[in-house]
Amino acid sequence: MAAKPDIALSTAQWMQELGSVPEILGVGIDRIDYTKGIPDRLQAIDRLLEEHPSYVGRLRFLQVGVPSRTAIDDYEELNRALIQQVDELNRKWGHASWKPIVFVHRHIDPQALVALYLMADFCLISSLHDGMNLVAKEFVASRIDGDGVLILSAFTGAARELTDALIVNPFAIDEMAAAIGQAINMRAEERRRRMNKMRSVVAEHNVYRWAGNILSALSGLGELDGAVHSARRSLAFAEAAQ
């Protein structure tokens, strides 16, 4: 999908929504959920701008927040709190036509997501607790240009495989802010080295490898069950002989 010519249309649509081409673009893609650590992530952007004012007017962070469980009051409250947090940060740092946070609160089609992945200088995933987190792998798979930096929570399953990401503790705001700064200033050679290694991991550990590992594990369990059964029979014979 990333290599198709019509990806340019989605890119142009994002540029229109952003209003201008940002010098530095970071992205976050999540369901609106307590486990995703979105408020902490936005705090890290705030901390970065406090410590490095030179990024004011240069850095924009686009957060896609896909509505989730909207009928549940707690989730609706989280959504309202995020909107308020974004508004406060944009009032604090924004000027003229620039604002640091763009909050996109809707479902995004796959082609638009891939276009956004390709546009981003870095992707920030700060889940407080997660499963695999396929956004991390989607970002890597989309980067056919071999560029971009992945900042990844240590509490995602993907962190076990994508070790060339910048691994962070999502509860540590200063650590996340420092990782964003590291991603922005990373040399092109290091960005490409890290991304190429992660792309190799994603390409190798595909659905067929995953299914094969499961079948091998099940086979091993079967062999273990057989050994346990044999041991129990031997013990029974020994007890009978006594």
PyRosetta script that sets phi, psi and omega in degrees:
from pyrosetta import init, pose_from_sequence

init()
pose = pose_from_sequence("MAAKPDIALSTAQWMQELGSVPEILGVGIDRIDYTKGIPDRLQAIDRLLEEHPSYVGRLRFLQVGVPSRTAIDDYEELNRALIQQVDELNRKWGHASWKPIVFVHRHIDPQALVALYLMADFCLISSLHDGMNLVAKEFVASRIDGDGVLILSAFTGAARELTDALIVNPFAIDEMAAAIGQAINMRAEERRRRMNKMRSVVAEHNVYRWAGNILSALSGLGELDGAVHSARRSLAFAEAAQ")
pose.set_psi(1, -40.0)
pose.set_omega(1, -178.6)
pose.set_phi(2, -63.7)
pose.set_psi(2, -25.3)
pose.set_omega(2, -177.0)
pose.set_phi(3, -91.6)
pose.set_psi(3, -5.3)
pose.set_omega(3, -177.4)
pose.set_phi(4, -74.8)
pose.set_psi(4, 142.6)
pose.set_omega(4, -178.3)
pose.set_phi(5, -60.1)
pose.set_psi(5, -32.8)
pose.set_omega(5, -174.9)
pose.set_phi(6, -74.5)
pose.set_psi(6, 0.1)
pose.set_omega(6, 173.6)
pose.set_phi(7, -64.8)
pose.set_psi(7, -24.3)
pose.set_omega(7, -179.7)
pose.set_phi(8, -63.2)
pose.set_psi(8, -31.6)
pose.set_omega(8, 179.0)
pose.set_phi(9, -65.1)
pose.set_psi(9, -44.7)
pose.set_omega(9, 178.2)
pose.set_phi(10, -64.7)
pose.set_psi(10, -37.3)
pose.set_omega(10, 177.5)
pose.set_phi(11, -61.9)
pose.set_psi(11, -43.9)
pose.set_omega(11, 179.6)
pose.set_phi(12, -63.4)
pose.set_psi(12, -36.9)
pose.set_omega(12, 178.6)
pose.set_phi(13, -66.3)
pose.set_psi(13, -39.2)
pose.set_omega(13, 176.4)
pose.set_phi(14, -65.2)
pose.set_psi(14, -40.7)
pose.set_omega(14, 178.9)
pose.set_phi(15, -61.2)
pose.set_psi(15, -38.0)
pose.set_omega(15, 177.9)
pose.set_phi(16, -65.9)
pose.set_psi(16, -40.5)
pose.set_omega(16, 180.0)
pose.set_phi(17, -67.9)
pose.set_psi(17, -36.6)
pose.set_omega(17, 178.7)
pose.set_phi(18, -72.9)
pose.set_psi(18, -25.4)
pose.set_omega(18, 178.2)
pose.set_phi(19, 88.4)
pose.set_psi(19, -24.7)
pose.set_omega(19, 178.0)
pose.set_phi(20, -162.0)
pose.set_psi(20, 166.9)
pose.set_omega(20, 179.1)
pose.set_phi(21, -83.7)
pose.set_psi(21, 111.2)
pose.set_omega(21, -178.6)
pose.set_phi(22, -71.9)
pose.set_psi(22, 145.6)
pose.set_omega(22, 176.7)
pose.set_phi(23, -64.8)
pose.set_psi(23, -41.4)
pose.set_omega(23, 178.8)
pose.set_phi(24, -129.8)
pose.set_psi(24, 126.3)
pose.set_omega(24, -179.4)
pose.set_phi(25, -123.9)
pose.set_psi(25, 122.4)
pose.set_omega(25, 171.6)
pose.set_phi(26, -111.2)
pose.set_psi(26, 151.1)
pose.set_omega(26, -179.4)
pose.set_phi(27, -133.2)
pose.set_psi(27, 151.1)
pose.set_omega(27, 170.1)
pose.set_phi(28, -134.8)
pose.set_psi(28, 135.0)
pose.set_omega(28, -177.5)
pose.set_phi(29, -127.0)
pose.set_psi(29, 114.1)
pose.set_omega(29, -175.0)
pose.set_phi(30, -152.7)
pose.set_psi(30, 158.3)
pose.set_omega(30, 160.0)
pose.set_phi(31, -75.3)
pose.set_psi(31, 150.6)
pose.set_omega(31, 173.5)
pose.set_phi(32, -73.4)
pose.set_psi(32, 101.8)
pose.set_omega(32, -173.6)
pose.set_phi(33, -151.7)
pose.set_psi(33, 146.6)
pose.set_omega(33, -178.8)
pose.set_phi(34, -61.8)
pose.set_psi(34, -28.5)
pose.set_omega(34, -174.9)
pose.set_phi(35, -77.4)
pose.set_psi(35, -12.5)
pose.set_omega(35, -171.5)
pose.set_phi(36, -83.9)
pose.set_psi(36, -13.0)
pose.set_omega(36, 174.9)
pose.set_phi(37, 68.5)
pose.set_psi(37, 30.5)
pose.set_omega(37, -177.4)
pose.set_phi(38, -66.2)
pose.set_psi(38, -44.6)
pose.set_omega(38, 178.1)
pose.set_phi(39, -58.1)
pose.set_psi(39, -39.8)
pose.set_omega(39, 178.9)
pose.set_phi(40, -64.5)
pose.set_psi(40, -39.7)
pose.set_omega(40, 178.3)
pose.set_phi(41, -60.4)
pose.set_psi(41, -44.1)
pose.set_omega(41, 179.5)
pose.set_phi(42, -68.2)
pose.set_psi(42, -34.4)
pose.set_omega(42, 174.5)
pose.set_phi(43, -62.1)
pose.set_psi(43, -36.6)
pose.set_omega(43, 179.1)
pose.set_phi(44, -65.9)
pose.set_psi(44, -37.3)
pose.set_omega(44, 175.5)
pose.set_phi(45, -63.4)
pose.set_psi(45, -44.0)
pose.set_omega(45, 178.1)
pose.set_phi(46, -59.1)
pose.set_psi(46, -46.1)
pose.set_omega(46, -179.2)
pose.set_phi(47, -63.4)
pose.set_psi(47, -40.2)
pose.set_omega(47, 178.9)
pose.set_phi(48, -60.8)
pose.set_psi(48, -43.7)
pose.set_omega(48, -179.4)
pose.set_phi(49, -68.2)
pose.set_psi(49, -32.5)
pose.set_omega(49, 176.3)
pose.set_phi(50, -66.6)
pose.set_psi(50, -42.4)
pose.set_omega(50, -175.8)
pose.set_phi(51, -82.8)
pose.set_psi(51, -25.1)
pose.set_omega(51, -179.0)
pose.set_phi(52, -133.8)
pose.set_psi(52, 78.5)
pose.set_omega(52, -177.9)
pose.set_phi(53, -60.9)
pose.set_psi(53, -14.9)
pose.set_omega(53, 179.4)
pose.set_phi(54, -64.3)
pose.set_psi(54, -17.5)
pose.set_omega(54, 178.9)
pose.set_phi(55, -83.6)
pose.set_psi(55, -11.5)
pose.set_omega(55, 178.2)
pose.set_phi(56, -63.8)
pose.set_psi(56, 128.2)
pose.set_omega(56, -177.3)
pose.set_phi(57, 86.8)
pose.set_psi(57, -9.2)
pose.set_omega(57, -177.1)
pose.set_phi(58, -112.7)
pose.set_psi(58, -35.5)
pose.set_omega(58, -174.8)
pose.set_phi(59, -100.7)
pose.set_psi(59, 133.5)
pose.set_omega(59, 170.5)
pose.set_phi(60, -129.2)
pose.set_psi(60, 138.8)
pose.set_omega(60, 178.6)
pose.set_phi(61, -117.5)
pose.set_psi(61, 119.0)
pose.set_omega(61, -179.3)
pose.set_phi(62, -101.2)
pose.set_psi(62, 113.0)
pose.set_omega(62, 179.4)
pose.set_phi(63, -104.3)
pose.set_psi(63, 116.2)
pose.set_omega(63, 172.0)
pose.set_phi(64, -89.3)
pose.set_psi(64, 119.9)
pose.set_omega(64, 178.1)
pose.set_phi(65, -117.9)
pose.set_psi(65, 99.6)
pose.set_omega(65, -177.8)
pose.set_phi(66, -77.4)
pose.set_psi(66, 125.5)
pose.set_omega(66, -179.0)
pose.set_phi(67, -55.6)
pose.set_psi(67, 139.2)
pose.set_omega(67, -176.7)
pose.set_phi(68, -143.4)
pose.set_psi(68, 131.4)
pose.set_omega(68, 175.0)
pose.set_phi(69, 50.6)
pose.set_psi(69, 48.4)
pose.set_omega(69, -174.0)
pose.set_phi(70, -65.5)
pose.set_psi(70, -17.8)
pose.set_omega(70, 179.7)
pose.set_phi(71, -80.1)
pose.set_psi(71, -8.9)
pose.set_omega(71, -178.9)
pose.set_phi(72, -95.5)
pose.set_psi(72, 127.5)
pose.set_omega(72, -173.6)
pose.set_phi(73, -58.0)
pose.set_psi(73, -41.8)
pose.set_omega(73, -177.5)
pose.set_phi(74, -61.6)
pose.set_psi(74, -37.5)
pose.set_omega(74, 179.7)
pose.set_phi(75, -72.5)
pose.set_psi(75, -36.4)
pose.set_omega(75, 176.6)
pose.set_phi(76, -66.0)
pose.set_psi(76, -36.4)
pose.set_omega(76, 176.6)
pose.set_phi(77, -65.8)
pose.set_psi(77, -40.5)
pose.set_omega(77, 176.9)
pose.set_phi(78, -61.1)
pose.set_psi(78, -42.4)
pose.set_omega(78, 179.1)
pose.set_phi(79, -60.7)
pose.set_psi(79, -45.3)
pose.set_omega(79, 179.1)
pose.set_phi(80, -63.4)
pose.set_psi(80, -40.2)
pose.set_omega(80, 179.9)
pose.set_phi(81, -64.1)
pose.set_psi(81, -38.2)
pose.set_omega(81, 178.7)
pose.set_phi(82, -66.0)
pose.set_psi(82, -43.5)
pose.set_omega(82, 178.1)
pose.set_phi(83, -59.9)
pose.set_psi(83, -42.3)
pose.set_omega(83, 179.0)
pose.set_phi(84, -65.1)
pose.set_psi(84, -41.9)
pose.set_omega(84, 179.8)
pose.set_phi(85, -62.6)
pose.set_psi(85, -43.4)
pose.set_omega(85, 178.5)
pose.set_phi(86, -62.1)
pose.set_psi(86, -44.4)
pose.set_omega(86, 179.7)
pose.set_phi(87, -60.9)
pose.set_psi(87, -41.8)
pose.set_omega(87, -179.2)
pose.set_phi(88, -65.8)
pose.set_psi(88, -42.0)
pose.set_omega(88, 179.3)
pose.set_phi(89, -66.3)
pose.set_psi(89, -39.5)
pose.set_omega(89, 179.9)
pose.set_phi(90, -69.6)
pose.set_psi(90, -33.4)
pose.set_omega(90, 175.2)
pose.set_phi(91, -70.0)
pose.set_psi(91, -36.9)
pose.set_omega(91, -178.0)
pose.set_phi(92, -67.7)
pose.set_psi(92, -42.3)
pose.set_omega(92, -171.8)
pose.set_phi(93, -111.0)
pose.set_psi(93, -22.2)
pose.set_omega(93, -172.7)
pose.set_phi(94, -69.2)
pose.set_psi(94, 153.2)
pose.set_omega(94, 174.0)
pose.set_phi(95, -156.6)
pose.set_psi(95, 148.9)
pose.set_omega(95, -179.4)
pose.set_phi(96, 50.1)
pose.set_psi(96, -123.2)
pose.set_omega(96, -177.3)
pose.set_phi(97, -96.0)
pose.set_psi(97, 2.2)
pose.set_omega(97, -176.6)
pose.set_phi(98, -101.9)
pose.set_psi(98, 137.7)
pose.set_omega(98, 170.1)
pose.set_phi(99, -141.2)
pose.set_psi(99, 144.2)
pose.set_omega(99, -172.4)
pose.set_phi(100, -72.1)
pose.set_psi(100, -31.7)
pose.set_omega(100, -174.2)
pose.set_phi(101, -115.5)
pose.set_psi(101, 129.8)
pose.set_omega(101, 171.0)
pose.set_phi(102, -114.9)
pose.set_psi(102, 116.3)
pose.set_omega(102, -177.1)
pose.set_phi(103, -104.2)
pose.set_psi(103, 113.6)
pose.set_omega(103, -179.0)
pose.set_phi(104, -104.1)
pose.set_psi(104, 106.7)
pose.set_omega(104, -171.6)
pose.set_phi(105, -106.7)
pose.set_psi(105, 73.8)
pose.set_omega(105, 179.8)
pose.set_phi(106, -166.2)
pose.set_psi(106, 168.2)
pose.set_omega(106, 173.7)
pose.set_phi(107, -73.2)
pose.set_psi(107, 141.3)
pose.set_omega(107, -178.8)
pose.set_phi(108, -119.5)
pose.set_psi(108, 133.2)
pose.set_omega(108, -179.5)
pose.set_phi(109, -73.3)
pose.set_psi(109, 158.4)
pose.set_omega(109, -174.2)
pose.set_phi(110, -56.8)
pose.set_psi(110, -40.3)
pose.set_omega(110, -178.7)
pose.set_phi(111, -64.2)
pose.set_psi(111, -40.5)
pose.set_omega(111, 178.0)
pose.set_phi(112, -64.9)
pose.set_psi(112, -36.9)
pose.set_omega(112, 177.7)
pose.set_phi(113, -64.4)
pose.set_psi(113, -44.7)
pose.set_omega(113, -179.8)
pose.set_phi(114, -62.7)
pose.set_psi(114, -41.0)
pose.set_omega(114, 177.6)
pose.set_phi(115, -60.3)
pose.set_psi(115, -41.2)
pose.set_omega(115, 180.0)
pose.set_phi(116, -66.9)
pose.set_psi(116, -42.1)
pose.set_omega(116, 176.0)
pose.set_phi(117, -56.5)
pose.set_psi(117, -42.4)
pose.set_omega(117, -177.7)
pose.set_phi(118, -69.6)
pose.set_psi(118, -28.8)
pose.set_omega(118, -179.2)
pose.set_phi(119, -77.3)
pose.set_psi(119, -26.7)
pose.set_omega(119, -167.9)
pose.set_phi(120, -74.6)
pose.set_psi(120, 142.2)
pose.set_omega(120, 170.1)
pose.set_phi(121, -79.4)
pose.set_psi(121, -32.3)
pose.set_omega(121, 175.4)
pose.set_phi(122, -151.0)
pose.set_psi(122, 153.2)
pose.set_omega(122, 175.1)
pose.set_phi(123, -118.4)
pose.set_psi(123, 126.6)
pose.set_omega(123, -176.1)
pose.set_phi(124, -109.7)
pose.set_psi(124, 117.7)
pose.set_omega(124, 178.5)
pose.set_phi(125, -119.7)
pose.set_psi(125, 109.1)
pose.set_omega(125, -172.3)
pose.set_phi(126, -120.0)
pose.set_psi(126, 41.7)
pose.set_omega(126, -178.8)
pose.set_phi(127, -59.0)
pose.set_psi(127, 136.4)
pose.set_omega(127, 177.3)
pose.set_phi(128, -79.5)
pose.set_psi(128, -26.2)
pose.set_omega(128, 178.7)
pose.set_phi(129, -162.2)
pose.set_psi(129, 129.0)
pose.set_omega(129, -174.0)
pose.set_phi(130, -154.5)
pose.set_psi(130, 169.6)
pose.set_omega(130, 172.0)
pose.set_phi(131, -87.5)
pose.set_psi(131, -126.1)
pose.set_omega(131, 178.3)
pose.set_phi(132, -69.0)
pose.set_psi(132, -44.3)
pose.set_omega(132, -171.3)
pose.set_phi(133, 68.8)
pose.set_psi(133, 88.7)
pose.set_omega(133, -177.1)
pose.set_phi(134, -73.4)
pose.set_psi(134, -17.8)
pose.set_omega(134, 176.7)
pose.set_phi(135, -57.5)
pose.set_psi(135, -40.2)
pose.set_omega(135, 179.3)
pose.set_phi(136, -58.3)
pose.set_psi(136, -44.6)
pose.set_omega(136, -178.9)
pose.set_phi(137, -73.8)
pose.set_psi(137, -34.4)
pose.set_omega(137, 176.5)
pose.set_phi(138, -62.1)
pose.set_psi(138, -42.9)
pose.set_omega(138, 179.0)
pose.set_phi(139, -59.3)
pose.set_psi(139, -47.8)
pose.set_omega(139, -179.6)
pose.set_phi(140, -63.7)
pose.set_psi(140, -45.3)
pose.set_omega(140, -178.4)
pose.set_phi(141, -63.7)
pose.set_psi(141, -30.8)
pose.set_omega(141, -178.0)
pose.set_phi(142, -75.7)
pose.set_psi(142, -20.6)
pose.set_omega(142, -171.5)
pose.set_phi(143, -83.8)
pose.set_psi(143, 70.4)
pose.set_omega(143, 178.4)
pose.set_phi(144, -68.5)
pose.set_psi(144, -13.9)
pose.set_omega(144, 176.0)
pose.set_phi(145, -82.4)
pose.set_psi(145, -6.0)
pose.set_omega(145, 178.9)
pose.set_phi(146, 71.0)
pose.set_psi(146, 17.7)
pose.set_omega(146, -175.8)
pose.set_phi(147, -118.6)
pose.set_psi(147, 179.5)
pose.set_omega(147, 178.8)
pose.set_phi(148, 94.9)
pose.set_psi(148, 155.1)
pose.set_omega(148, -179.1)
pose.set_phi(149, -123.1)
pose.set_psi(149, 134.4)
pose.set_omega(149, 175.8)
pose.set_phi(150, -102.5)
pose.set_psi(150, 123.3)
pose.set_omega(150, 172.9)
pose.set_phi(151, -106.0)
pose.set_psi(151, 120.1)
pose.set_omega(151, -165.1)
pose.set_phi(152, -131.0)
pose.set_psi(152, 131.1)
pose.set_omega(152, 176.3)
pose.set_phi(153, -61.8)
pose.set_psi(153, 139.9)
pose.set_omega(153, 176.9)
pose.set_phi(154, -67.7)
pose.set_psi(154, -14.6)
pose.set_omega(154, -176.1)
pose.set_phi(155, -97.3)
pose.set_psi(155, 21.1)
pose.set_omega(155, 171.1)
pose.set_phi(156, -104.2)
pose.set_psi(156, 149.7)
pose.set_omega(156, 175.7)
pose.set_phi(157, -63.1)
pose.set_psi(157, -33.6)
pose.set_omega(157, -178.2)
pose.set_phi(158, -61.9)
pose.set_psi(158, -25.1)
pose.set_omega(158, -178.7)
pose.set_phi(159, -63.3)
pose.set_psi(159, -22.0)
pose.set_omega(159, 178.4)
pose.set_phi(160, -72.1)
pose.set_psi(160, -27.3)
pose.set_omega(160, -179.1)
pose.set_phi(161, -100.6)
pose.set_psi(161, -42.0)
pose.set_omega(161, -173.8)
pose.set_phi(162, -91.0)
pose.set_psi(162, 65.0)
pose.set_omega(162, -174.0)
pose.set_phi(163, -75.0)
pose.set_psi(163, -9.6)
pose.set_omega(163, 176.8)
pose.set_phi(164, -91.0)
pose.set_psi(164, 3.7)
pose.set_omega(164, 167.0)
pose.set_phi(165, -73.4)
pose.set_psi(165, 166.1)
pose.set_omega(165, 170.1)
pose.set_phi(166, -83.4)
pose.set_psi(166, 105.4)
pose.set_omega(166, -174.5)
pose.set_phi(167, -85.8)
pose.set_psi(167, 128.9)
pose.set_omega(167, -175.3)
pose.set_phi(168, -130.9)
pose.set_psi(168, 158.0)
pose.set_omega(168, 169.1)
pose.set_phi(169, -88.4)
pose.set_psi(169, 112.7)
pose.set_omega(169, -174.2)
pose.set_phi(170, -69.4)
pose.set_psi(170, -11.8)
pose.set_omega(170, 176.3)
pose.set_phi(171, -84.9)
pose.set_psi(171, -10.7)
pose.set_omega(171, -176.6)
pose.set_phi(172, -101.8)
pose.set_psi(172, 98.2)
pose.set_omega(172, -175.2)
pose.set_phi(173, -61.8)
pose.set_psi(173, -44.4)
pose.set_omega(173, -179.1)
pose.set_phi(174, -62.9)
pose.set_psi(174, -38.0)
pose.set_omega(174, 179.9)
pose.set_phi(175, -66.1)
pose.set_psi(175, -41.0)
pose.set_omega(175, 177.8)
pose.set_phi(176, -66.6)
pose.set_psi(176, -41.7)
pose.set_omega(176, 178.4)
pose.set_phi(177, -60.6)
pose.set_psi(177, -42.0)
pose.set_omega(177, 178.6)
pose.set_phi(178, -64.4)
pose.set_psi(178, -37.9)
pose.set_omega(178, 179.2)
pose.set_phi(179, -66.1)
pose.set_psi(179, -37.3)
pose.set_omega(179, 176.6)
pose.set_phi(180, -62.8)
pose.set_psi(180, -45.2)
pose.set_omega(180, 177.0)
pose.set_phi(181, -60.7)
pose.set_psi(181, -40.1)
pose.set_omega(181, 178.0)
pose.set_phi(182, -63.8)
pose.set_psi(182, -40.8)
pose.set_omega(182, 179.6)
pose.set_phi(183, -64.1)
pose.set_psi(183, -42.4)
pose.set_omega(183, -178.1)
pose.set_phi(184, -64.3)
pose.set_psi(184, -38.1)
pose.set_omega(184, -173.9)
pose.set_phi(185, -97.2)
pose.set_psi(185, 3.4)
pose.set_omega(185, -178.1)
pose.set_phi(186, -64.8)
pose.set_psi(186, 137.1)
pose.set_omega(186, 179.0)
pose.set_phi(187, -66.5)
pose.set_psi(187, 148.0)
pose.set_omega(187, -176.8)
pose.set_phi(188, -57.5)
pose.set_psi(188, -38.0)
pose.set_omega(188, -179.0)
pose.set_phi(189, -62.8)
pose.set_psi(189, -41.5)
pose.set_omega(189, 179.8)
pose.set_phi(190, -70.9)
pose.set_psi(190, -39.1)
pose.set_omega(190, 177.4)
pose.set_phi(191, -57.0)
pose.set_psi(191, -46.5)
pose.set_omega(191, -177.1)
pose.set_phi(192, -69.5)
pose.set_psi(192, -38.3)
pose.set_omega(192, 178.2)
pose.set_phi(193, -61.3)
pose.set_psi(193, -47.7)
pose.set_omega(193, -179.4)
pose.set_phi(194, -64.3)
pose.set_psi(194, -45.2)
pose.set_omega(194, -177.4)
pose.set_phi(195, -66.2)
pose.set_psi(195, -41.0)
pose.set_omega(195, -179.8)
pose.set_phi(196, -63.1)
pose.set_psi(196, -38.1)
pose.set_omega(196, 177.9)
pose.set_phi(197, -67.0)
pose.set_psi(197, -40.3)
pose.set_omega(197, 178.7)
pose.set_phi(198, -68.6)
pose.set_psi(198, -36.9)
pose.set_omega(198, 178.1)
pose.set_phi(199, -64.7)
pose.set_psi(199, -35.0)
pose.set_omega(199, 177.0)
pose.set_phi(200, -65.6)
pose.set_psi(200, -40.0)
pose.set_omega(200, 179.0)
pose.set_phi(201, -63.8)
pose.set_psi(201, -46.8)
pose.set_omega(201, -178.6)
pose.set_phi(202, -64.4)
pose.set_psi(202, -40.2)
pose.set_omega(202, -179.9)
pose.set_phi(203, -65.4)
pose.set_psi(203, -37.4)
pose.set_omega(203, -177.3)
pose.set_phi(204, -76.5)
pose.set_psi(204, -41.9)
pose.set_omega(204, -175.8)
pose.set_phi(205, -92.7)
pose.set_psi(205, 67.8)
pose.set_omega(205, -179.2)
pose.set_phi(206, -93.4)
pose.set_psi(206, -172.1)
pose.set_omega(206, -174.7)
pose.set_phi(207, -64.6)
pose.set_psi(207, -30.4)
pose.set_omega(207, -179.5)
pose.set_phi(208, -71.7)
pose.set_psi(208, -40.3)
pose.set_omega(208, 176.3)
pose.set_phi(209, -63.8)
pose.set_psi(209, -41.8)
pose.set_omega(209, 179.8)
pose.set_phi(210, -60.6)
pose.set_psi(210, -47.0)
pose.set_omega(210, 179.9)
pose.set_phi(211, -64.5)
pose.set_psi(211, -39.7)
pose.set_omega(211, 179.1)
pose.set_phi(212, -63.4)
pose.set_psi(212, -40.6)
pose.set_omega(212, 179.0)
pose.set_phi(213, -63.7)
pose.set_psi(213, -39.6)
pose.set_omega(213, 179.1)
pose.set_phi(214, -64.5)
pose.set_psi(214, -44.3)
pose.set_omega(214, 179.8)
pose.set_phi(215, -64.2)
pose.set_psi(215, -38.6)
pose.set_omega(215, 178.0)
pose.set_phi(216, -64.8)
pose.set_psi(216, -41.1)
pose.set_omega(216, 179.0)
pose.set_phi(217, -64.0)
pose.set_psi(217, -41.3)
pose.set_omega(217, 179.0)
pose.set_phi(218, -65.1)
pose.set_psi(218, -38.2)
pose.set_omega(218, 178.0)
pose.set_phi(219, -63.8)
pose.set_psi(219, -41.7)
pose.set_omega(219, 178.0)
pose.set_phi(220, -62.9)
pose.set_psi(220, -38.1)
pose.set_omega(220, 177.2)
pose.set_phi(221, -64.5)
pose.set_psi(221, -37.8)
pose.set_omega(221, 178.5)
pose.set_phi(222, -63.8)
pose.set_psi(222, -41.5)
pose.set_omega(222, 177.9)
pose.set_phi(223, -65.1)
pose.set_psi(223, -38.7)
pose.set_omega(223, 178.9)
pose.set_phi(224, -64.8)
pose.set_psi(224, -42.9)
pose.set_omega(224, 178.3)
pose.set_phi(225, -59.9)
pose.set_psi(225, -39.3)
pose.set_omega(225, 179.3)
pose.set_phi(226, -64.3)
pose.set_psi(226, -41.1)
pose.set_omega(226, 179.7)
pose.set_phi(227, -66.2)
pose.set_psi(227, -41.4)
pose.set_omega(227, 178.6)
pose.set_phi(228, -63.1)
pose.set_psi(228, -41.6)
pose.set_omega(228, 179.7)
pose.set_phi(229, -62.7)
pose.set_psi(229, -42.6)
pose.set_omega(229, 179.6)
pose.set_phi(230, -63.8)
pose.set_psi(230, -41.8)
pose.set_omega(230, 179.9)
pose.set_phi(231, -63.0)
pose.set_psi(231, -40.4)
pose.set_omega(231, 180.0)
pose.set_phi(232, -65.4)
pose.set_psi(232, -39.1)
pose.set_omega(232, 178.4)
pose.set_phi(233, -64.9)
pose.set_psi(233, -42.3)
pose.set_omega(233, 179.6)
pose.set_phi(234, -61.9)
pose.set_psi(234, -42.3)
pose.set_omega(234, 178.9)
pose.set_phi(235, -63.6)
pose.set_psi(235, -39.6)
pose.set_omega(235, 178.9)
pose.set_phi(236, -64.2)
pose.set_psi(236, -42.8)
pose.set_omega(236, 178.3)
pose.set_phi(237, -63.6)
pose.set_psi(237, -40.1)
pose.set_omega(237, -179.3)
pose.set_phi(238, -64.1)
pose.set_psi(238, -43.3)
pose.set_omega(238, 179.3)
pose.set_phi(239, -64.9)
pose.set_psi(239, -36.9)
pose.set_omega(239, 178.9)
pose.set_phi(240, -67.0)
pose.set_psi(240, -37.9)
pose.set_omega(240, -179.6)
pose.set_phi(241, -65.2)
pose.set_psi(241, -34.0)
pose.set_omega(241, 178.6)
pose.set_phi(242, -70.2)
pose.dump_pdb("model.pdb")
